[in-house]
Amino acid sequence: MSVSNAMTADFLRSAYGGESMAHMRYLIWGGLAEREGLPNIGRLFQAIAYAEYAHADNHFKVLGEQQGDFTVPAGAVFGVGKTADNLQGAIDGELHEVEQMYPVYLETARYQREKGAERAFHFALEAEKIHVELFQNAQNSARNSQDIRIAELHVCPVCGYTGSHDVPELCPICGAKQTIFKYF
């Protein structure tokens, strides 16, 4: 799979960069949450970090055989604070993707008839909507110095769908079977 339009390729590289940084940022913030005595919020960060990895992997694969050195502009939240503050950074980053970045990238891919990019951007957009909600719920608890109550989180490795309740037989975003989900 490869793209033929330069603008869509640029958007894929930018999304790859942003998702890669989110992956690392969430792993770091998850470790901090654990050290603050919020292990479930730490697991939430780890689970969503894995989802961000899935998004980056999709974007990278769609670029296909395009090789070379590129300067990649990608927005990112930087800094380390208390878990409630880090969750705000995560919420802000996810909202940017949901409200600004992915809608534009998705429409561009559709316009340019780049089916692989369209699929990757759609998967990421839909998963990020769920991530916003999960992070907002966690922040409400963290502001009161309380951990969230979750038994297990599950993540679809195909699209990054992340759930904390009943595991669906098929991923609601991409249709993948639950047997391939990763659990946290």
Secondary structure, 3 states (H helix, E strand, C coil): CCCCCHHHHHHHHHHHHHHHHHHHHHHHHHHHHHHCCCHHHHHHHHHHHHHHHHHHHHHHHHHCCCCCCCCCCCCCCCCCCCHHHHHHHHHHHHHHHHHHHHHHHHHHHHHCCCHHHHHHHHHHHHHHHHHHHHHHHHHHHHCCCCCCCCCCCEECCCCCCEECCCCCCECCCCCCEHHHCEEC
